[in-house]
């Protein structure tokens, strides 16, 4: 057992990755950019990726899952698949926050990374996003939280630092601070299981595991459901 399987289902993209535990080497990745593909394709993607790299599920040492925030349905599907594998194979479960994984994805690929702050933003509908703030080394400067976007949002940070904004909610903020030279926006940055796996490798070595029986994703906000109105007779 020497492989780490990572699942990222917090967005419309269904993404998985496979790393070697001992050296962190990426063996393979797969993703589908199809709406509502998680429930029908996630298991197939896992089976195909493991087989295509010449392994079986018995070679898994742990499963990592994107912890949220993000799509409620997507997070539930990813958590259910991860917990099912961990139960069946008797291996540990690692949870990695969606926002720190996004920040890690950009920081590790940005020249002069230490000169920026990193603000991943996930669309939470209307003028709200889920966001947090990180340094290049992953240190959390502001914890994940819902934020209503205004021209004054993050004004203190922008007054002193160049901040990279990215993710599905960043475009909504761009129009509000387009004249600020310290606000830098990156297009088409989507959550990736590769980044989840890269952070999960460290958590695995530190034995930061979840209780498989009781684990629930980090939704950040309560999920509200409505009852359909009765139709007139």
DOLUMSE-964668 format. One line per field, with one value per atom (N, C-alpha, C): residue in three letters; atom name; x, y, z. Coordinates in steps of 0.05 Angstrom, whole numbers, plus 5000, padded with zeros to 4 digits. Example, Ala and Ser with C-alpha at 12.3 -4.5 7.8 and 13.67 -1.06 7.14 Angstrom:
// DOLUMSE-964668
res = (ala|ala|ala|ser|ser|ser);
atom = (N|CA|C|N|CA|C);
px = (5264|5246|5264|5257|5273|5258);
py = (4886|4910|4934|4955|4979|5001);
pz = (5156|5156|5156|5142|5143|5157);
// end
This chain:
// DOLUMSE-964668
res = (unk|unk|unk|unk|unk|unk|unk|unk|unk|unk|unk|unk|unk|unk|unk|unk|unk|unk|unk|unk|unk|unk|unk|unk|unk|unk|unk|unk|unk|unk|unk|unk|unk|unk|unk|unk|unk|unk|unk|unk|unk|unk|unk|unk|unk|unk|unk|unk|unk|unk|unk|unk|unk|unk|unk|unk|unk|unk|unk|unk|unk|unk|unk|unk|unk|unk|unk|unk|unk|unk|unk|unk|unk|unk|unk|unk|unk|unk|unk|unk|unk|unk|unk|unk|unk|unk|unk|unk|unk|unk|unk|unk|unk|unk|unk|unk|unk|unk|unk|unk|unk|unk|unk|unk|unk|unk|unk|unk|unk|unk|unk|unk|unk|unk|unk|unk|unk|unk|unk|unk|unk|unk|unk|unk|unk|unk|unk|unk|unk|unk|unk|unk|unk|unk|unk|unk|unk|unk|unk|unk|unk|unk|unk|unk|unk|unk|unk|unk|unk|unk|unk|unk|unk|unk|unk|unk|unk|unk|unk|unk|unk|unk|unk|unk|unk|unk|unk|unk|unk|unk|unk|unk|unk|unk|unk|unk|unk|unk|unk|unk|unk|unk|unk|unk|unk|unk|unk|unk|unk|unk|unk|unk|unk|unk|unk|unk|unk|unk|unk|unk|unk|unk|unk|unk|unk|unk|unk|unk|unk|unk|unk|unk|unk|unk|unk|unk|unk|unk|unk|unk|unk|unk|unk|unk|unk|unk|unk|unk|unk|unk|unk|unk|unk|unk|unk|unk|unk|unk|unk|unk|unk|unk|unk|unk|unk|unk|unk|unk|unk|unk|unk|unk|unk|unk|unk|unk|unk|unk|unk|unk|unk|unk|unk|unk|unk|unk|unk|unk|unk|unk|unk|unk|unk|unk|unk|unk|unk|unk|unk|unk|unk|unk|unk|unk|unk|unk|unk|unk|unk|unk|unk|unk|unk|unk|unk|unk|unk|unk|unk|unk|unk|unk|unk|unk|unk|unk|unk|unk|unk|unk|unk|unk|unk|unk|unk|unk|unk|unk|unk|unk|unk|unk|unk|unk|unk|unk|unk|unk|unk|unk|unk|unk|unk|unk|unk|unk|unk|unk|unk|unk|unk|unk|unk|unk|unk|unk|unk|unk|unk|unk|unk|unk|unk|unk|unk|unk|unk|unk|unk|unk|unk|unk|unk|unk|unk|unk|unk|unk|unk|unk|unk|unk|unk|unk|unk|unk|unk|unk|unk|unk|unk|unk|unk|unk|unk|unk|unk|unk|unk|unk|unk|unk|unk|unk|unk|unk|unk|unk|unk|unk|unk|unk|unk|unk|unk|unk|unk|unk|unk|unk|unk|unk|unk|unk|unk|unk|unk|unk|unk|unk|unk|unk|unk|unk|unk|unk|unk|unk|unk|unk|unk|unk|unk|unk|unk|unk|unk|unk|unk|unk|unk|unk|unk|unk|unk|unk|unk|unk|unk|unk|unk|unk|unk|unk|unk|unk|unk|unk|unk|unk|unk|unk|unk|unk|unk|unk|unk|unk|unk|unk|unk|unk|unk|unk|unk|unk|unk|unk|unk|unk|unk|unk|unk|unk|unk|unk|unk|unk|unk|unk|unk|unk|unk|unk|unk|unk|unk|unk|unk|unk|unk|unk|unk|unk|unk|unk|unk|unk|unk|unk|unk|unk|unk|unk|unk|unk|unk|unk|unk|unk|unk|unk|unk|unk|unk|unk|unk|unk|unk|unk|unk|unk|unk|unk|unk|unk|unk|unk|unk|unk|unk|unk|unk|unk|unk|unk|unk|unk|unk|unk|unk|unk|unk|unk|unk|unk|unk|unk|unk|unk|unk|unk|unk|unk|unk|unk|unk|unk|unk|unk|unk|unk|unk|unk|unk|unk|unk|unk|unk|unk|unk|unk|unk|unk|unk|unk|unk|unk|unk|unk|unk|unk|unk|unk|unk|unk|unk|unk|unk|unk|unk|unk|unk|unk|unk|unk|unk|unk|unk|unk|unk|unk|unk|unk|unk|unk|unk|unk|unk|unk|unk|unk|unk|unk|unk|unk|unk|unk|unk|unk|unk|unk|unk|unk|unk|unk|unk|unk|unk|unk|unk|unk|unk|unk|unk|unk|unk|unk|unk|unk|unk|unk|unk|unk|unk|unk|unk|unk|unk|unk|unk|unk|unk|unk|unk|unk|unk|unk|unk|unk|unk|unk|unk|unk|unk|unk|unk|unk|unk|unk|unk|unk|unk|unk|unk|unk|unk|unk|unk|unk|unk|unk|unk|unk|unk|unk|unk|unk|unk);
atom = (N|CA|C|N|CA|C|N|CA|C|N|CA|C|N|CA|C|N|CA|C|N|CA|C|N|CA|C|N|CA|C|N|CA|C|N|CA|C|N|CA|C|N|CA|C|N|CA|C|N|CA|C|N|CA|C|N|CA|C|N|CA|C|N|CA|C|N|CA|C|N|CA|C|N|CA|C|N|CA|C|N|CA|C|N|CA|C|N|CA|C|N|CA|C|N|CA|C|N|CA|C|N|CA|C|N|CA|C|N|CA|C|N|CA|C|N|CA|C|N|CA|C|N|CA|C|N|CA|C|N|CA|C|N|CA|C|N|CA|C|N|CA|C|N|CA|C|N|CA|C|N|CA|C|N|CA|C|N|CA|C|N|CA|C|N|CA|C|N|CA|C|N|CA|C|N|CA|C|N|CA|C|N|CA|C|N|CA|C|N|CA|C|N|CA|C|N|CA|C|N|CA|C|N|CA|C|N|CA|C|N|CA|C|N|CA|C|N|CA|C|N|CA|C|N|CA|C|N|CA|C|N|CA|C|N|CA|C|N|CA|C|N|CA|C|N|CA|C|N|CA|C|N|CA|C|N|CA|C|N|CA|C|N|CA|C|N|CA|C|N|CA|C|N|CA|C|N|CA|C|N|CA|C|N|CA|C|N|CA|C|N|CA|C|N|CA|C|N|CA|C|N|CA|C|N|CA|C|N|CA|C|N|CA|C|N|CA|C|N|CA|C|N|CA|C|N|CA|C|N|CA|C|N|CA|C|N|CA|C|N|CA|C|N|CA|C|N|CA|C|N|CA|C|N|CA|C|N|CA|C|N|CA|C|N|CA|C|N|CA|C|N|CA|C|N|CA|C|N|CA|C|N|CA|C|N|CA|C|N|CA|C|N|CA|C|N|CA|C|N|CA|C|N|CA|C|N|CA|C|N|CA|C|N|CA|C|N|CA|C|N|CA|C|N|CA|C|N|CA|C|N|CA|C|N|CA|C|N|CA|C|N|CA|C|N|CA|C|N|CA|C|N|CA|C|N|CA|C|N|CA|C|N|CA|C|N|CA|C|N|CA|C|N|CA|C|N|CA|C|N|CA|C|N|CA|C|N|CA|C|N|CA|C|N|CA|C|N|CA|C|N|CA|C|N|CA|C|N|CA|C|N|CA|C|N|CA|C|N|CA|C|N|CA|C|N|CA|C|N|CA|C|N|CA|C|N|CA|C|N|CA|C|N|CA|C|N|CA|C|N|CA|C|N|CA|C|N|CA|C|N|CA|C|N|CA|C|N|CA|C|N|CA|C|N|CA|C|N|CA|C|N|CA|C|N|CA|C|N|CA|C|N|CA|C|N|CA|C|N|CA|C|N|CA|C|N|CA|C|N|CA|C|N|CA|C|N|CA|C|N|CA|C|N|CA|C|N|CA|C|N|CA|C|N|CA|C|N|CA|C|N|CA|C|N|CA|C|N|CA|C|N|CA|C|N|CA|C|N|CA|C|N|CA|C|N|CA|C|N|CA|C|N|CA|C|N|CA|C|N|CA|C|N|CA|C|N|CA|C|N|CA|C|N|CA|C|N|CA|C|N|CA|C|N|CA|C|N|CA|C|N|CA|C|N|CA|C|N|CA|C|N|CA|C|N|CA|C|N|CA|C|N|CA|C|N|CA|C|N|CA|C|N|CA|C|N|CA|C|N|CA|C|N|CA|C|N|CA|C|N|CA|C|N|CA|C|N|CA|C|N|CA|C|N|CA|C|N|CA|C|N|CA|C|N|CA|C|N|CA|C|N|CA|C|N|CA|C|N|CA|C|N|CA|C|N|CA|C|N|CA|C|N|CA|C);
px = (5017|5000|5018|5019|5038|5027|5000|4989|4969|4967|4947|4929|4903|4882|4869|4867|4855|4830|4809|4784|4778|4771|4762|4736|4714|4687|4672|4686|4673|4662|4669|4661|4648|4638|4627|4648|4673|4694|4698|4698|4703|4732|4749|4777|4788|4807|4820|4850|4866|4895|4906|4929|4942|4971|4980|5008|5021|5047|5062|5067|5062|5065|5094|5113|5140|5155|5150|5165|5147|5121|5103|5099|5109|5108|5080|5071|5045|5046|5029|5028|5007|4986|4965|4943|4928|4905|4884|4859|4837|4816|4802|4780|4760|4736|4714|4703|4700|4689|4660|4644|4616|4598|4578|4559|4546|4545|4531|4542|4569|4581|4591|4591|4604|4591|4565|4551|4554|4555|4556|4584|4603|4630|4652|4648|4671|4682|4665|4675|4689|4678|4691|4718|4721|4746|4767|4759|4777|4787|4769|4776|4795|4789|4806|4833|4835|4861|4879|4868|4883|4893|4876|4883|4903|4900|4918|4946|4949|4976|4988|4974|4985|4981|4960|4956|4927|4921|4894|4887|4862|4853|4867|4876|4890|4917|4927|4952|4949|4924|4919|4927|4942|4949|4929|4916|4897|4882|4860|4844|4841|4846|4843|4819|4805|4781|4781|4772|4768|4746|4753|4736|4715|4717|4699|4712|4697|4670|4668|4643|4638|4610|4605|4579|4571|4548|4538|4536|4523|4520|4547|4564|4590|4606|4606|4621|4610|4584|4571|4579|4580|4587|4616|4634|4662|4667|4654|4657|4646|4624|4613|4631|4642|4660|4686|4697|4721|4717|4694|4689|4684|4671|4665|4691|4710|4736|4751|4751|4766|4754|4728|4715|4723|4720|4724|4753|4772|4801|4814|4800|4811|4836|4832|4854|4844|4863|4854|4844|4828|4817|4830|4838|4850|4832|4827|4810|4828|4825|4840|4821|4823|4805|4807|4785|4784|4800|4797|4810|4840|4851|4880|4892|4877|4887|4888|4868|4869|4892|4897|4919|4946|4948|4973|4977|4956|4958|4970|4962|4973|5000|5004|5029|5053|5049|5071|5078|5062|5066|5070|5074|5076|5105|5116|5143|5143|5164|5166|5142|5135|5110|5108|5131|5130|5121|5120|5113|5082|5067|5038|5024|4999|4980|4961|4948|4932|4904|4884|4856|4839|4837|4818|4789|4773|4744|4727|4708|4689|4661|4648|4622|4602|4589|4568|4542|4539|4515|4512|4497|4493|4520|4522|4548|4564|4562|4576|4595|4618|4637|4646|4657|4672|4702|4716|4743|4760|4786|4805|4830|4850|4875|4899|4918|4942|4967|4989|5016|5024|5047|5056|5064|5072|5079|5055|5031|5007|4997|5012|5003|4976|4957|4930|4930|4924|4922|4894|4875|4846|4832|4817|4804|4781|4775|4753|4727|4713|4689|4673|4647|4631|4636|4637|4643|4624|4610|4594|4612|4613|4632|4623|4641|4638|4665|4665|4690|4710|4699|4717|4726|4716|4725|4755|4768|4797|4813|4802|4816|4842|4842|4866|4889|4882|4903|4913|4895|4904|4920|4917|4932|4961|4968|4995|5008|4992|5003|4990|5005|4994|4979|4954|4938|4929|4933|4923|4896|4876|4849|4843|4831|4826|4804|4793|4771|4745|4724|4698|4684|4692|4679|4695|4720|4738|4728|4715|4706|4686|4670|4651|4664|4688|4702|4719|4726|4744|4733|4707|4695|4694|4695|4694|4720|4743|4769|4787|4776|4791|4812|4810|4829|4852|4850|4871|4894|4918|4941|4950|4943|4951|4932|4910|4891|4897|4906|4914|4895|4883|4863|4873|4869|4876|4851|4850|4827|4828|4805|4803|4819|4818|4831|4809|4812|4792|4805|4789|4800|4811|4833|4846|4852|4848|4855|4885|4901|4930|4939|4928|4935|4925|4901|4891|4910|4920|4938|4965|4975|5000|4999|4977|4974|4968|4953|4946|4970|4990|5014|5027|5028|5039|5021|4995|4976|4978|4983|4986|5011|5033|5057|5054|5038|5033|5011|4999|4977|4953|4947|4923|4900|4887|4866|4839|4818|4790|4778|4758|4742|4723|4728|4713|4683|4676|4648|4633|4646|4632|4640|4658|4667|4645|4643|4625|4641|4636|4650|4645|4663|4661|4645|4619|4602|4604|4613|4616|4590|4569|4543|4523|4502|4481|4468|4459|4445|4415|4403|4375|4359|4338|4320|4293|4279|4252|4232|4208|4186|4170|4167|4153|4124|4116|4090|4068|4046|4024|4012|4007|3995|3965|3953|3924|3909|3887|3871|3856);
py = (4976|5000|5025|5038|5061|5084|5085|5105|5122|5147|5166|5174|5168|5176|5201|5221|5247|5252|5262|5269|5298|5312|5340|5342|5346|5347|5371|5392|5415|5434|5430|5447|5430|5442|5425|5406|5411|5393|5369|5345|5321|5313|5316|5313|5293|5275|5256|5255|5247|5245|5222|5212|5190|5197|5197|5203|5179|5177|5158|5170|5155|5166|5172|5154|5156|5180|5187|5209|5231|5229|5250|5251|5232|5234|5230|5247|5245|5223|5202|5180|5185|5200|5204|5222|5233|5249|5247|5252|5251|5271|5283|5301|5302|5309|5314|5341|5358|5384|5384|5367|5364|5370|5385|5390|5365|5363|5341|5313|5312|5286|5270|5281|5268|5241|5241|5217|5193|5199|5177|5170|5188|5183|5180|5189|5189|5161|5141|5114|5103|5108|5099|5111|5137|5151|5139|5133|5122|5094|5077|5050|5052|5069|5071|5082|5103|5115|5095|5081|5062|5039|5030|5008|5018|5042|5052|5057|5061|5065|5038|5016|4990|4981|4991|4985|4975|4967|4960|4977|4977|4992|4983|4958|4948|4962|4976|4991|5018|5026|5052|5052|5072|5076|5094|5112|5131|5144|5156|5172|5200|5220|5248|5259|5277|5289|5319|5334|5362|5367|5383|5386|5408|5425|5447|5473|5496|5498|5493|5492|5488|5477|5464|5453|5432|5436|5418|5390|5387|5360|5348|5364|5354|5344|5360|5352|5327|5324|5300|5275|5278|5255|5247|5267|5261|5249|5259|5248|5219|5214|5187|5167|5175|5157|5152|5173|5170|5153|5158|5142|5113|5108|5080|5065|5078|5066|5061|5080|5078|5055|5053|5031|5004|5002|4976|4967|4986|4979|4982|4993|4997|5015|5038|5058|5085|5103|5129|5149|5168|5189|5215|5230|5257|5278|5299|5321|5346|5358|5382|5404|5427|5449|5458|5464|5472|5498|5517|5543|5542|5529|5526|5510|5490|5475|5493|5510|5529|5548|5559|5577|5563|5539|5523|5519|5513|5508|5532|5556|5580|5588|5587|5596|5580|5554|5537|5540|5555|5559|5588|5605|5634|5644|5657|5669|5690|5691|5710|5707|5683|5677|5692|5697|5710|5739|5751|5779|5783|5761|5763|5752|5761|5747|5732|5711|5694|5692|5701|5702|5685|5659|5643|5652|5652|5660|5640|5628|5610|5624|5622|5635|5623|5641|5633|5646|5654|5666|5695|5709|5738|5752|5770|5785|5773|5747|5735|5713|5710|5690|5676|5653|5640|5647|5658|5665|5663|5665|5665|5679|5682|5695|5680|5676|5659|5673|5666|5672|5650|5654|5634|5608|5609|5584|5569|5579|5567|5577|5595|5605|5620|5615|5627|5654|5675|5702|5709|5698|5702|5675|5666|5640|5640|5617|5615|5626|5643|5655|5665|5668|5680|5711|5723|5751|5764|5785|5800|5821|5820|5836|5865|5883|5912|5923|5948|5960|5963|5961|5964|5937|5915|5889|5885|5876|5870|5896|5919|5944|5946|5937|5939|5922|5898|5881|5893|5903|5915|5940|5954|5978|5972|5948|5941|5919|5904|5880|5877|5864|5855|5829|5827|5804|5791|5764|5749|5738|5744|5734|5714|5692|5671|5652|5636|5619|5628|5613|5618|5643|5655|5680|5705|5702|5725|5746|5737|5756|5776|5768|5786|5809|5804|5824|5842|5831|5846|5873|5874|5899|5920|5911|5930|5943|5929|5940|5941|5945|5943|5965|5987|6008|6005|5985|5981|5965|5977|5963|5939|5938|5915|5891|5894|5872|5859|5834|5819|5795|5792|5771|5750|5725|5702|5689|5683|5671|5640|5627|5599|5582|5589|5573|5556|5530|5511|5493|5484|5465|5440|5429|5406|5386|5360|5339|5337|5346|5346|5362|5387|5404|5392|5381|5367|5345|5330|5308|5319|5341|5352|5360|5373|5380|5356|5337|5313|5296|5296|5281|5289|5315|5325|5317|5320|5312|5282|5266|5237|5231|5244|5240|5248|5269|5278|5262|5244|5227|5244|5264|5281|5268|5249|5233|5241|5236|5241|5215|5219|5196|5189|5166|5158|5157|5147|5143|5170|5191|5215|5239|5235|5257|5270|5296|5311|5334|5341|5363|5389|5408|5435|5453|5454|5469|5499|5508|5536|5550|5545|5556|5533|5537|5517|5514|5490|5485|5489|5506|5511|5497|5485|5473|5485|5485|5497|5476|5479|5461|5473|5458|5469|5478|5501|5511|5493|5490|5474|5488|5472|5483|5486|5507|5510|5487|5479|5457|5468);
pz = (5000|5000|5000|4977|4975|4959|4955|4938|4953|4945|4956|4934|4937|4918|4928|4910|4918|4901|4913|4900|4904|4882|4883|4869|4885|4874|4884|4893|4904|4883|4858|4836|4814|4793|4771|4758|4763|4752|4771|4759|4774|4769|4790|4786|4806|4797|4815|4808|4827|4823|4840|4831|4845|4849|4874|4881|4895|4893|4909|4936|4957|4984|4991|4984|4994|4982|4957|4945|4934|4936|4927|4897|4883|4853|4843|4825|4812|4791|4795|4776|4754|4760|4740|4751|4733|4741|4719|4726|4707|4716|4697|4704|4682|4690|4671|4676|4656|4659|4648|4661|4653|4677|4673|4694|4705|4731|4744|4736|4733|4725|4748|4772|4795|4801|4804|4814|4794|4768|4749|4739|4743|4731|4752|4776|4796|4800|4805|4810|4786|4762|4737|4734|4739|4736|4755|4780|4799|4790|4781|4772|4749|4730|4705|4712|4728|4735|4750|4769|4784|4766|4749|4730|4710|4699|4678|4689|4715|4726|4736|4730|4736|4765|4778|4806|4810|4835|4843|4867|4874|4897|4923|4924|4947|4951|4931|4933|4946|4953|4965|4994|5003|5031|5045|5029|5041|5018|5025|5006|5017|5000|5007|4992|5006|4993|4998|4978|4981|5002|5022|5046|5044|5023|5021|5031|5028|5018|4988|4979|4951|4947|4925|4918|4939|4951|4971|4960|4937|4925|4918|4906|4898|4922|4943|4967|4980|4979|4990|4974|4948|4931|4936|4937|4941|4968|4989|5016|5017|5005|5005|4991|4968|4954|4970|4982|4998|5022|5036|5060|5053|5031|5022|5017|5004|4998|5024|5042|5067|5084|5086|5100|5088|5062|5049|5050|5049|5048|5075|5095|5122|5120|5107|5105|5114|5121|5132|5111|5121|5105|5113|5092|5096|5083|5097|5086|5082|5058|5051|5043|5055|5048|5019|5007|4979|4975|4993|4990|4993|5014|5015|4992|4982|4959|4934|4931|4908|4911|4935|4939|4934|4943|4939|4909|4895|4866|4852|4860|4846|4857|4883|4895|4886|4882|4874|4844|4830|4801|4793|4814|4809|4813|4793|4797|4820|4835|4857|4875|4882|4897|4923|4936|4963|4962|4938|4936|4936|4936|4934|4958|4962|4979|4961|4970|4953|4964|4948|4956|4937|4941|4925|4932|4911|4915|4900|4915|4903|4903|4880|4877|4896|4912|4931|4923|4898|4886|4895|4878|4882|4885|4904|4907|4931|4935|4957|4946|4960|4954|4980|4977|4999|4993|5013|5008|5033|5030|5052|5041|5058|5049|5059|5041|5048|5039|5052|5042|5023|5009|4990|5003|5029|5043|5054|5049|5058|5085|5097|5123|5119|5136|5134|5147|5132|5142|5149|5135|5141|5136|5156|5154|5133|5122|5103|5115|5099|5108|5084|5087|5066|5066|5043|5041|5021|5029|5010|4997|4971|4956|4953|4961|4957|4948|4941|4932|4955|4980|5004|5014|5004|5013|5009|5029|5029|5023|5029|5024|5040|5064|5081|5069|5060|5048|5022|5006|4980|4983|5006|5011|5016|5024|5032|5016|5001|4987|4959|4942|4917|4923|4915|4921|4895|4893|4870|4876|4859|4862|4839|4846|4827|4838|4820|4827|4815|4819|4805|4813|4836|4845|4841|4831|4829|4808|4787|4766|4777|4796|4808|4823|4834|4849|4831|4808|4790|4782|4776|4767|4789|4814|4836|4843|4836|4843|4819|4795|4770|4769|4784|4782|4803|4819|4840|4829|4828|4816|4832|4857|4874|4872|4858|4853|4826|4827|4803|4801|4777|4774|4753|4760|4743|4733|4707|4695|4695|4694|4690|4709|4735|4756|4769|4766|4777|4797|4817|4837|4823|4833|4821|4843|4837|4856|4859|4840|4843|4867|4869|4892|4918|4918|4942|4950|4931|4937|4948|4937|4946|4975|4983|5011|5029|5018|5033|5040|5023|5029|5055|5060|5085|5109|5105|5126|5132|5112|5115|5132|5126|5141|5170|5175|5202|5216|5201|5211|5220|5204|5209|5194|5207|5194|5205|5189|5197|5208|5225|5234|5211|5199|5175|5180|5203|5210|5212|5222|5229|5212|5193|5177|5160|5160|5143|5130|5105|5092|5106|5101|5112|5093|5098|5080|5084|5106|5114|5120|5104|5111|5112|5128|5129|5102|5096|5071|5076|5059|5062|5040|5047|5027|5030|5008|5008|5000|5010|5003|4979|4958|4935|4942|4931|4937|4924|4938|4927|4903|4883|4859|4864|4853|4856|4842|4854|4842|4817);
// end
